[in-house]
Amino acid sequence: MTGPADPAAAVRRALAGAGVAPGQTLLAAVSGGLDSTVLLHLLADLRERMGFRLHAAHLDHGLRGAAGEADAAFAAQTCRRLGVPLTAARRPVRPRPGESPEAAARRVRYRFLFAAARALGGARLVTAHHADDLAETVLMRLARGSGPDGLAAMRGRISRDEVVVLRPLLGLTKADLVGHLETIGAEWFEDPSNQSLLFERVRLRAERASRERMGLSDHALALAARRAGRAADALEWATDAFVASMMANQPLLELGGVVWPREASVPQDIAIRGLARVLAVCGGTRSGEVELAAVERLAARIACGNLPGATLGRCQIKPLSIGLVIYREVHRCDLPWLTLQPDETRVWDGRFEVSAVGDGASPDGPVTVRGWDEAADRAAGLVDAKPGAAVALAADGKDLRGGQPVFWYGNRIVGMPTVHGGPLPGVQSEGQALRFTATFLSSRLIDRD
């Protein structure tokens, strides 16, 4: 791929195309290496012309010892020279069972970067991925049998964990980046591990000349990624339509349950995508957290009919009287306890937006939101279910009861809004008036950002 003659112009076009406007805050992910050093210099040069505010963030994950400390020192020095505020931290990585150190480092790094972006009031996170990274990622995904989403590899703009991520260097090659730093006379820190054949990317890089002779040039791979991205967008559009039609008649939705059609009259890939969304929303997990192969196997079992039941992604999939219902599984893991201050709104268990809104004076202490238990069963027997929930609770809703939020004040249950609309009888007293709400986050089925 031949890079543009003017990297600054290319990055400016990419940022403008991604909607960066005056007054916005950009957070540059910096490591001290070549790629992020170029990114930092380019953004620092553009901040006045484009009117955005620039910060940087660096994480030492502790995997490289003294070399990691040198990275951190160089990143801090570069930020000081360019007048860019830096958020830096050191957080040693502890890989999960079956997780490689590299994957663990990536997970911890992005968690840190997303938190830093949110702490800046919703800054857009800018990373230094470039055209060579894109080509290598396509090959790695191809080797793993990825579909259109995986082969789309890297997008110039994505949204993840409520943070917008921008990659303005995707139109630039590694050679472009080296040339730019040499032109401006800037230094960079070279990570020795970038030459280690232990890493898949380094091995692919070493075979670049061979694959280009076979027609697998960076340009061809980038073109394939763009076309795969368009195909993925089309599939997501069709999935939106399928899910919207499916959600038109959902009697258990307020309780966090979705009735899945036994015979989905849509192409298999659309059904798989829709099922993955439902599992994520009903299980309170993040999109993509459940392995695609597992979703494919479940979709195949559903399509065959007579599914006796299954569990996947913190969800129970069970045939009930009104059909196959997907809802939160509660027997294998405890539901969280969440402390809620009066007039505060938070997300509980990744599934319900809960609040305790004051009506006049309110209790002195916080309300605790927990999962259903025996005390909730006893309280539910003392009150009438709110309209709309009565039928569901009388039949299939009892299976979903365990995943409902229950509000406690001290040692008393004061609200169970998914089942009973207001505070429980006898709860309100002078100086203690709260209105409890719990709304299932079903909008996430289509609003994927």
C-alpha positions in Angstrom: 0.0 0.0 0.0 1.4 3.4 -0.9 0.9 5.8 1.9 -0.2 9.5 1.5 2.6 12.0 1.1 1.2 14.1 4.0 0.5 12.1 7.2 -0.9 15.2 9.0 -3.4 15.8 6.2 -4.4 12.2 6.2 -5.0 12.2 10.0 -6.9 15.5 9.8 -9.2 14.0 7.2 -9.7 10.9 9.3 -10.6 12.8 12.4 -12.9 15.2 10.6 -14.6 12.2 9.0 -15.1 10.6 12.4 -16.9 13.7 13.6 -14.2 15.3 15.8 -15.3 18.8 16.4 -13.9 21.9 18.3 -14.1 21.6 22.0 -14.0 17.8 22.1 -11.4 15.9 24.1 -9.2 13.3 22.6 -7.3 10.7 24.7 -4.2 9.3 22.9 -3.1 5.8 23.9 0.7 6.0 24.1 3.2 3.3 24.7 6.4 5.1 23.8 6.9 3.0 20.7 7.1 4.3 17.1 3.4 4.1 16.3 2.0 5.9 19.3 4.9 8.5 19.2 3.8 9.4 15.7 0.2 9.6 16.8 1.1 11.9 19.7 3.1 14.3 17.5 0.4 14.4 14.8 -2.4 15.1 17.3 -0.3 17.7 19.1 0.3 19.5 15.8 -3.4 19.4 14.9 -5.0 20.3 18.2 -5.0 24.1 17.7 -6.0 23.9 14.0 -8.9 21.5 14.8 -9.8 23.0 18.2 -9.8 19.8 20.2 -8.3 19.2 23.6 -5.6 16.5 23.9 -4.7 14.2 26.7 -2.6 11.0 26.8 -2.7 7.8 28.7 0.0 5.1 29.3 -0.2 1.8 31.2 2.7 -0.3 32.3 1.3 -3.8 32.6 4.4 -5.2 34.2 5.2 -7.9 31.7 8.4 -6.4 30.4 10.2 -5.4 33.7 12.8 -2.6 33.3 11.8 -2.2 29.6 8.3 -1.3 30.6 9.6 1.3 33.0 11.7 2.8 30.2 8.6 2.9 28.0 6.7 4.8 30.7 9.6 7.3 31.2 9.9 8.0 27.5 6.1 8.4 27.1 6.1 10.9 30.1 9.1 12.8 28.6 7.4 13.1 25.2 4.2 14.3 26.7 5.9 16.9 28.7 7.8 18.2 25.7 4.6 18.4 23.7 2.6 19.9 26.5 0.1 17.0 26.6 -1.4 16.1 30.1 -0.6 12.4 30.8 -2.5 9.8 32.9 -0.1 7.0 33.7 -0.4 3.9 35.9 1.3 0.5 36.5 -1.0 -2.5 36.9 0.6 -5.9 36.8 -1.3 -8.4 34.7 -2.7 -11.6 36.1 -3.8 -13.8 33.2 -7.1 -15.7 33.6 -7.1 -19.5 33.2 -6.4 -20.3 29.5 -5.5 -16.7 28.7 -2.2 -15.7 27.2 -0.1 -13.0 28.8 -0.5 -10.9 25.7 -4.3 -11.2 25.7 -4.4 -10.4 29.4 -2.3 -7.3 28.9 -4.6 -6.2 26.1 -7.7 -6.7 28.3 -6.1 -4.8 31.3 -4.8 -2.0 29.0 -8.2 -1.3 27.4 -10.0 -1.4 30.7 -7.6 1.3 31.9 -7.9 3.3 28.7 -11.7 3.2 28.7 -11.8 4.3 32.4 -9.4 7.1 31.6 -11.6 8.3 28.7 -14.7 8.2 30.8 -13.0 10.1 33.6 -12.3 12.9 31.1 -16.0 13.3 30.6 -16.4 11.0 27.6 -13.2 11.7 25.7 -12.7 9.9 22.4 -9.9 7.3 22.7 -7.4 7.5 19.8 -5.2 4.5 19.1 -2.2 4.2 16.7 -3.2 1.1 14.7 -2.0 1.6 11.1 -2.3 -0.1 7.7 0.2 -2.8 8.5 -1.7 -3.8 11.6 -4.9 -4.0 9.6 -3.4 -6.4 7.1 -1.9 -8.6 9.8 -5.2 -8.7 11.7 -7.1 -9.8 8.6 -4.6 -12.7 8.1 -4.9 -13.7 11.8 -8.7 -13.6 11.7 -8.7 -15.5 8.4 -6.6 -18.3 10.0 -9.2 -18.5 12.8 -12.1 -18.9 10.4 -13.6 -15.5 11.2 -16.7 -14.3 9.4 -17.4 -10.8 8.0 -17.2 -9.1 11.5 -13.8 -10.6 12.2 -12.4 -10.0 8.6 -13.6 -6.3 8.9 -10.7 -6.3 11.4 -10.3 -2.7 12.3 -12.7 0.2 11.7 -11.7 3.9 11.7 -14.5 4.6 14.3 -16.2 2.2 16.7 -18.0 2.4 20.0 -17.1 0.1 22.9 -18.0 0.2 26.6 -19.6 3.6 26.1 -16.3 5.0 24.7 -15.8 6.1 21.0 -12.5 4.7 19.7 -10.8 6.3 16.7 -8.0 4.9 14.5 -6.9 7.8 12.3 -3.6 6.1 11.2 -5.3 3.2 9.3 -4.5 4.9 6.0 -0.8 5.1 6.8 1.9 2.4 6.5 4.7 1.7 8.9 7.0 3.3 6.4 4.9 6.5 6.4 5.2 6.6 10.2 9.0 6.2 10.2 9.4 8.8 7.5 7.3 11.3 9.4 9.4 11.0 12.6 12.6 11.2 10.6 11.3 14.3 8.8 10.5 16.1 12.0 13.6 14.8 13.8 11.7 13.1 16.6 13.0 10.1 18.6 11.0 7.0 19.5 11.5 4.0 21.8 11.9 0.7 20.0 10.4 -2.3 21.9 12.8 -5.3 21.4 9.8 -7.7 21.7 8.5 -6.4 18.4 11.2 -8.5 16.8 10.5 -11.7 18.7 9.2 -14.6 16.5 7.3 -15.8 19.5 4.5 -13.5 18.5 2.1 -14.2 15.6 2.2 -10.6 14.3 6.0 -10.7 14.1 6.0 -14.0 12.2 3.4 -12.6 9.7 5.5 -9.4 9.3 8.6 -11.6 8.6 6.7 -13.3 5.7 5.4 -10.0 4.2 7.5 -10.3 1.0 6.5 -13.9 0.5 2.7 -13.2 0.9 3.0 -10.2 -1.4 4.4 -12.4 -4.1 1.2 -14.5 -3.7 -1.0 -11.5 -4.1 -1.7 -11.0 -0.3 -0.5 -7.4 -0.3 -1.4 -5.0 2.5 -3.5 -3.1 -0.1 -5.5 -6.3 -1.1 -6.0 -7.2 2.5 -7.2 -3.7 3.4 -9.6 -3.8 0.5 -11.0 -7.2 1.7 -11.4 -5.7 5.2 -13.4 -2.8 3.8 -15.7 -5.1 1.8 -16.1 -7.4 4.8 -17.1 -4.4 6.9 -19.8 -3.4 4.4 -21.1 -7.0 4.5 -21.1 -7.0 8.3 -23.0 -3.7 8.3 -25.6 -5.1 6.0 -26.1 -8.2 8.2 -26.4 -6.0 11.3 -29.1 -3.9 9.5 -31.0 -7.1 8.7 -30.6 -8.3 12.3 -32.0 -5.0 13.6 -35.1 -5.5 11.5 -35.5 -9.2 12.7 -35.0 -8.3 16.4 -37.5 -5.3 16.1 -40.2 -7.6 14.7 -39.5 -10.2 17.3 -39.8 -7.7 20.1 -43.3 -6.6 19.1 -44.9 -9.3 21.3 -42.9 -10.1 24.4 -45.1 -10.6 27.5 -42.1 -11.3 29.8 -39.9 -8.4 28.7 -40.5 -6.3 31.8 -39.2 -9.2 33.8 -36.1 -9.5 31.7 -37.2 -12.5 29.6 -37.4 -12.8 25.8 -39.6 -15.4 24.0 -37.5 -16.7 21.1 -39.3 -17.9 17.9 -38.8 -21.6 17.5 -38.9 -21.2 13.7 -37.2 -18.0 12.8 -37.9 -17.4 9.1 -34.7 -15.6 8.5 -31.3 -16.6 7.2 -29.2 -18.6 9.6 -26.6 -15.9 10.1 -29.3 -13.3 11.0 -30.8 -15.7 13.6 -27.4 -16.4 15.1 -26.7 -12.6 15.4 -30.1 -12.0 16.9 -29.6 -14.9 19.4 -26.2 -13.5 20.5 -27.8 -10.1 21.2 -30.6 -11.6 23.3 -28.2 -13.7 25.3 -26.1 -10.6 26.0 -29.0 -8.5 27.1 -30.8 -11.1 29.1 -27.6 -12.3 30.7 -26.3 -8.8 31.4 -23.0 -9.5 29.5 -21.2 -7.5 26.9 -21.7 -8.0 23.2 -19.3 -10.6 21.9 -18.5 -12.0 25.3 -20.2 -15.3 24.5 -18.1 -17.3 22.1 -19.6 -17.3 18.6 -19.2 -21.1 18.2 -21.2 -21.7 21.3 -24.0 -19.4 20.0 -23.9 -21.2 16.6 -24.3 -24.6 18.4 -27.3 -23.3 20.5 -28.9 -21.8 17.4 -28.6 -25.2 15.6 -30.2 -27.0 18.5 -33.1 -24.6 18.6 -33.6 -24.9 14.9 -33.8 -28.7 15.2 -36.8 -28.3 17.6 -37.6 -30.0 20.9 -34.9 -28.3 22.9 -35.3 -29.5 26.5 -33.3 -26.6 27.9 -29.9 -25.1 27.9 -27.7 -22.6 29.6 -25.3 -20.1 27.9 -23.9 -16.7 28.7 -25.5 -16.5 32.2 -28.8 -17.3 30.6 -31.4 -20.1 31.0 -33.0 -21.2 27.7 -36.2 -23.1 28.6 -39.4 -24.1 27.0 -42.3 -22.6 28.9 -46.0 -22.5 28.2 -45.7 -19.5 25.9 -42.7 -20.7 24.0 -38.9 -20.9 24.3 -37.9 -18.3 26.8 -34.4 -16.8 27.4 -33.8 -15.3 30.9 -31.2 -14.8 33.5 -29.7 -17.9 35.1 -29.3 -17.4 38.8 -28.5 -20.8 40.3 -24.8 -20.9 39.4 -23.8 -17.4 40.4 -24.9 -14.9 43.0 -26.6 -11.7 41.8 -24.8 -8.5 42.8 -25.7 -6.2 45.7 -25.8 -2.6 44.6 -25.9 0.5 46.9 -28.3 3.1 45.6 -28.4 6.6 47.0 -31.8 8.5 46.9 -32.3 10.2 43.5 -29.6 8.1 42.0 -29.9 5.9 38.9 -27.5 3.0 38.2 -27.4 -0.3 36.2 -27.9 -3.5 38.3 -26.5 -6.8 37.1 -26.0 -5.4 33.6 -29.7 -5.8 32.9 -31.9 -3.3 34.8 -31.7 0.4 35.2 -32.7 1.0 38.8 -33.5 4.1 40.8 -34.9 5.3 44.1 -36.5 8.7 43.4 -37.3 10.9 46.5 -40.8 12.2 46.9 -40.2 14.9 49.4 -37.9 13.9 52.3 -36.1 10.6 51.9 -34.4 8.1 54.1 -31.1 9.0 55.8 -29.3 6.0 54.4 -28.9 4.3 51.0 -31.1 1.6 49.5 -29.6 -1.8 48.6 -30.7 -3.6 45.4 -30.4 -7.4 45.6 -31.7 -10.4 43.8 -34.8 -12.3 44.7 -34.8 -14.6 47.7 -37.1 -16.2 50.2 -37.9 -12.9 51.9 -38.9 -11.5 48.5 -41.2 -14.6 48.0 -42.9 -13.8 51.3 -43.3 -10.1 50.5 -44.6 -10.9 47.0 -47.4 -13.0 48.6 -48.6 -9.9 50.5 -49.1 -7.6 47.6 -50.9 -7.7 44.3 -48.8 -7.8 41.2 -48.9 -4.7 39.0 -51.1 -4.8 35.9 -49.4 -6.7 33.1 -47.2 -8.7 35.4 -50.0 -10.7 37.1 -50.5 -13.1 34.2 -46.8 -13.6 33.6 -46.2 -14.3 37.3 -49.1 -16.6 37.5 -47.6 -18.8 34.8 -44.1 -18.5 33.2 -43.0 -15.5 35.2 -42.3 -17.6 38.3 -39.3 -19.0 36.5 -38.0 -15.5 36.0 -38.6 -14.4 39.5 -35.1 -15.2 40.7 -33.5 -12.6 38.5 -35.6 -9.7 39.6 -34.2 -6.7 41.5 -35.5 -6.2 45.0 -35.0 -3.0 47.0 -34.0 -3.1 50.7 -33.8 -0.3 53.2 -31.9 -1.6 56.3 -33.4 -5.0 57.0 -36.7 -4.4 55.2 -37.8 -5.0 51.7 -39.2 -1.7 50.5 -39.7 -2.2 46.8 -40.0 -4.9 44.0 -40.9 -2.7 41.1 -40.9 -5.3 38.3 -43.6 -7.2 40.1 -45.3 -4.5 42.3 -45.4 -1.0 40.9 -44.9 1.1 44.0 -43.4 0.8 47.5 -44.7 -2.1 49.5 -47.7 -1.4 51.7 -46.7 -0.1 55.1 -43.2 1.0 53.9 -43.8 4.7 53.5 -43.7 6.8 56.6 -43.0 10.4 57.4 -39.6 11.4 56.1 -39.2 8.1 54.2 -40.9 8.4 50.8 -39.2 6.9 47.8 -40.5 5.7 44.4 -38.6 2.7 43.1 -38.1 1.9 39.4 -36.4 -1.0 37.6 -36.4 -0.9 33.8 -35.1 -3.8 31.8 -32.5 -2.6 29.3 -34.2 -4.2 26.2 -33.2 -1.1 24.1 -29.7 -2.6 24.0 -31.1 -5.3 21.6 -30.9 -2.7 18.8 -29.0 0.2 20.3 -25.7 -1.6 20.2 -23.5 1.4 21.1 
